[in-house]
Amino acid sequence: MAALLSWSWLLLGVLVIIFAFCFCIHFWLPWLLVAFLAGILTAVAWCNRGCGPRFLARAYHALNPAKLKGICQSPRFIFCSTDVIFGVLWSMTRGDVGDYQVGYAPTPDSFNVADAVAASSCFPPVFFPTPMRPNNLDYKKGKYQPDEKRKEWARKICLTDGGVYDNLGLEPLWQTDGAQILVCDGGGPLPVVSQKLVISLIQRYTSIIQNQALALRKRMLIDKFDRKVMTGTYWGMASAVERYLIGTQSAVSPFQGYSEAFVEKWIAPIRTDLAYFSPEEVGILMNHGYTLAEAAIQTHCQELIKTQSPFKAPFPGLMAESTAQEYLKDSHKLFVFSRLPQSWRGRQWYLDKLDSYTR
């Protein structure tokens, strides 16, 4: 039976590749390679359901081998994932793991930071949901009844990307009293497009549903700020420095960030996927994030600033919009052949290239 299921998933992967091939031929050829590789990787990952999440965890573990229980107490780190069984947000902290349906259990000694990050980022459909290990934890205070059935489901908990349920990670913060919330939204805005193919329309419907859920969360957050229920600020990919400076006396000049017109035309459409990013794209995004964070905090959370100092973008060599525009002209495209040679040059070349823009 297991072999039959594996072959069925492999057949599905092959069908996806064939369909993608027809789709690519109808549009432009560079998508063909991306579709082929994506189909192969997805088929392999779903044939061996655990290989994808395990690969992610091993990759993250090489960067940080720390245990989740061993991280600092302050600030408090909350890793968010989505509980596929109960369909709610699953949180992982140094103290406990779980959700309000199944309950919460003390964080296992064997649970690594890499495991939490992997569970938080194994996005569908590329990665199969990762099973919660160990699966014999003693969860308490779960809302799902009866208890015996809840314990049975708890042994089968599978986790997928936290953005499936809450792409801003706000859910654990709604009941936080007295804390200042700084929200950074790296997601791109919903593009304005016209779709004609059935598959494209289905994808568009899904995107609209996700976007309205995200918009509702943002409205709830801003409403709480306005009513002083919570304090803090928000900035996102499509935000511009000018929006925070209207009617305020901020230490940040509007000319120290990218203009609203430039953000709308060149930065907001930047792809949000796992495609290779050039050093220039990374530098421009970091500049944008730094200037936005400075403007947002100077405008709404000045009490957090202990010492005023002149602001400097991390990569001044990329602040000129004429220069940045040249590097972002293809940033909205998923696949560009000219990126391939750069992606093979290695980490040191990448860091040296970024460093050249700091002066």
Secondary structure as the mmCIF struct_conf table of DSSP 4:
data_model
#
loop_
_struct_conf.conf_type_id
_struct_conf.id
_struct_conf.beg_label_comp_id
_struct_conf.beg_label_asym_id
_struct_conf.beg_label_seq_id
_struct_conf.end_label_comp_id
_struct_conf.end_label_asym_id
_struct_conf.end_label_seq_id
HELX_RH_AL_P HELX_RH_AL_P1 ALA A 2 HIS A 26
BEND BEND1 PHE A 27 PHE A 27
TURN_TY1_P TURN_TY1_P1 LEU A 29 PRO A 30
HELX_RH_AL_P HELX_RH_AL_P2 TRP A 31 CYS A 47
BEND BEND2 ASN A 48 ASN A 48
TURN_TY1_P TURN_TY1_P2 ARG A 49 GLY A 50
HELX_RH_AL_P HELX_RH_AL_P3 CYS A 51 LEU A 63
STRN STRN1 LYS A 67 LYS A 67
HELX_RH_3T_P HELX_RH_3T_P1 LEU A 68 GLY A 70
BEND BEND3 ILE A 71 ILE A 71
BEND BEND4 GLN A 73 PRO A 75
HELX_LH_PP_P HELX_LH_PP_P1 ARG A 76 PHE A 77
STRN STRN2 PHE A 79 ASP A 83
TURN_TY1_P TURN_TY1_P3 VAL A 84 GLY A 87
STRN STRN3 VAL A 88 MET A 92
BEND BEND5 ARG A 94 GLY A 95
STRN STRN4 ASP A 96 ASP A 99
TURN_TY1_P TURN_TY1_P4 TYR A 100 VAL A 102
STRN STRN5 GLY A 103 PRO A 106
HELX_LH_PP_P HELX_LH_PP_P2 THR A 107 PRO A 108
TURN_TY1_P TURN_TY1_P5 ASP A 109 SER A 110
STRN STRN6 ASN A 112 ASN A 112
HELX_RH_AL_P HELX_RH_AL_P4 VAL A 113 SER A 121
TURN_TY1_P TURN_TY1_P6 PRO A 124 VAL A 126
BEND BEND6 PHE A 127 PHE A 127
HELX_LH_PP_P HELX_LH_PP_P3 PHE A 128 PRO A 129
STRN STRN7 THR A 130 PRO A 131
HELX_LH_PP_P HELX_LH_PP_P4 MET A 132 MET A 132
BEND BEND7 ARG A 133 ASN A 135
STRN STRN8 LYS A 140 LYS A 140
BEND BEND8 LYS A 141 LYS A 141
BEND BEND9 TYR A 144 PRO A 146
HELX_RH_AL_P HELX_RH_AL_P5 ASP A 147 ALA A 154
TURN_TY1_P TURN_TY1_P7 ARG A 155 LYS A 156
STRN STRN9 CYS A 158 ASP A 161
HELX_RH_3T_P HELX_RH_3T_P2 GLY A 162 VAL A 164
TURN_TY1_P TURN_TY1_P8 TYR A 165 TYR A 165
TURN_TY1_P TURN_TY1_P9 ASN A 167 LEU A 168
HELX_RH_3T_P HELX_RH_3T_P3 GLU A 171 LEU A 173
TURN_TY1_P TURN_TY1_P10 TRP A 174 GLN A 175
BEND BEND10 GLY A 178 GLY A 178
STRN STRN10 GLN A 180 ASP A 185
HELX_LH_PP_P HELX_LH_PP_P5 GLY A 187 PRO A 191
BEND BEND11 LEU A 197 LEU A 197
HELX_RH_AL_P HELX_RH_AL_P6 VAL A 198 ASP A 226
TURN_TY1_P TURN_TY1_P11 ARG A 227 LYS A 228
BEND BEND12 VAL A 229 MET A 230
STRN STRN11 THR A 231 GLY A 236
TURN_TY1_P TURN_TY1_P12 MET A 237 ALA A 238
HELX_RH_AL_P HELX_RH_AL_P7 VAL A 241 LEU A 245
TURN_TY1_P TURN_TY1_P13 ILE A 246 GLY A 247
BEND BEND13 ALA A 251 VAL A 252
HELX_RH_3T_P HELX_RH_3T_P4 PRO A 254 GLN A 256
BEND BEND14 GLY A 257 GLY A 257
HELX_RH_AL_P HELX_RH_AL_P8 GLU A 260 PHE A 262
HELX_RH_PI_P HELX_RH_PI_P1 VAL A 263 ILE A 267
TURN_TY1_P TURN_TY1_P14 ALA A 268 PRO A 269
BEND BEND15 ILE A 270 ILE A 270
BEND BEND16 ASP A 273 ALA A 275
HELX_RH_AL_P HELX_RH_AL_P9 PRO A 279 HIS A 300
HELX_RH_3T_P HELX_RH_3T_P5 GLN A 302 LEU A 304
BEND BEND17 LYS A 306 THR A 307
BEND BEND18 PRO A 314 PRO A 314
HELX_RH_3T_P HELX_RH_3T_P6 PRO A 316 LEU A 318
BEND BEND19 ALA A 320 ALA A 320
HELX_RH_AL_P HELX_RH_AL_P10 GLU A 321 TYR A 327
TURN_TY1_P TURN_TY1_P15 LEU A 328 HIS A 332
BEND BEND20 LEU A 334 LEU A 334
TURN_TY1_P TURN_TY1_P16 PHE A 337 SER A 338
HELX_RH_AL_P HELX_RH_AL_P11 ARG A 339 SER A 343
TURN_TY1_P TURN_TY1_P17 TRP A 344 TRP A 344
BEND BEND21 ARG A 345 ARG A 345
HELX_RH_AL_P HELX_RH_AL_P12 ARG A 347 ASP A 355
TURN_TY1_P TURN_TY1_P18 SER A 356 TYR A 357
#
